[in-house]
Amino acid sequence: MRHVIVMVVALVVGCGHPADPKHAGPPPAGPTKIGGSSKPAAGGNGAGSNVAVVLPAVGCLIPTCAFHAGAGSYFTCLSGGAGACFHFGAPCAPPDLCMYDPGARSYKQCARASEGRCMQWGAACAPATKCMFTPSDGLHHQCDEVAGGGCKKSGALCAP
């Protein structure tokens, strides 16, 4: 149990405030070692030993801006995967302003966004990630064939 607490604390401390981009170094390569000695104490039964835990180098989660079908708006996705966002935050607009128009059931360029909604629609577009909302199942799929702001051929589920 103590090792789990150490891992959680290490992740929280490591993912605190974003690094200053002017002075940020490269992310660590390979596994990250947490803990003390890699050998258990002599004569010990192994319980409570200071055996090192090796974790893969995992970056901090970066929230995305995802479409919420029930609200018909975009919100910060704080936790998601398997085609859905599980925990929404504040309203937002995608950086490229390519947003899903629920009325037209297609993606369009947004000329003016406010509080997660598009107030003025433009031409058809596709998100840069090609991870698109699919109204038939309410999930996000990787689009294998984009056409006119819609997806002609949906692929695997993707994290919004």
Residue pairs with C-beta under 8 A, 6 or more apart in sequence:
2 48
3 35
3 53
6 34
6 35
6 53
7 34
7 53
7 55
10 34
11 58
14 60
15 60
15 61
18 60
19 25
27 57
27 59
28 57
29 57
30 57
31 54
31 55
31 56
31 57
32 54
32 55
32 56
32 57
33 52
33 53
33 54
34 52
34 53
34 54
34 55
35 50
35 51
35 52
35 53
36 50
36 52
37 50
37 51
37 52
38 51
38 52
39 51
40 46
40 49
40 50
40 51
41 49
41 50
61 79
63 76
63 77
63 78
63 89
64 76
64 77
64 80
64 159
64 160
65 74
65 75
65 76
65 77
65 92
65 93
65 94
65 95
66 74
66 75
66 76
66 77
66 80
66 85
66 88
66 140
66 160
67 73
67 74
67 99
67 100
67 133
67 140
67 160
68 74
68 75
68 85
68 88
68 116
69 102
69 133
69 135
69 138
71 116
72 102
72 117
73 91
73 115
73 116
73 117
74 91
74 92
74 93
74 94
74 99
74 113
74 116
74 117
75 85
75 88
75 89
75 90
75 91
75 92
75 116
76 88
76 89
76 90
76 91
76 92
77 85
77 87
77 88
77 89
77 160
78 85
78 87
78 88
78 89
79 85
79 86
79 87
80 86
80 87
80 159
80 160
81 159
82 139
82 157
82 159
83 137
83 139
83 140
83 141
83 157
83 158
83 159
83 160
84 138
84 139
84 140
84 160
85 160
91 115
91 116
91 117
92 116
93 99
93 110
93 113
93 116
93 118
94 127
96 125
96 127
96 128
97 109
97 110
97 111
97 113
98 107
98 108
98 109
98 110
98 125
98 126
98 127
98 128
99 107
99 108
99 109
99 110
99 113
99 118
100 106
100 107
100 132
100 133
101 107
101 108
101 118
101 121
101 149
102 135
104 121
104 149
105 135
105 150
106 124
106 148
106 149
106 150
107 124
107 125
107 126
107 127
107 132
107 149
107 150
108 118
108 121
108 122
108 123
108 124
108 125
108 149
109 121
109 122
109 123
109 124
109 125
110 118
110 119
110 120
110 121
110 122
111 118
111 120
111 121
111 122
112 118
112 119
112 120
113 119
124 148
124 149
124 150
125 149
126 132
126 143
126 146
126 149
129 158
130 142
130 143
130 146
131 140
131 141
131 142
131 143
131 158
131 159
131 160
132 140
132 141
132 142
132 143
132 146
132 151
132 154
133 139
133 140
133 160
134 140
134 141
134 151
134 154
139 157
140 157
140 158
140 159
140 160
141 151
141 154
141 155
141 156
141 157
141 158
142 154
142 155
142 156
142 157
142 158
143 151
143 153
143 154
143 155
144 151
144 153
144 154
144 155
145 151
145 152
145 153
146 152
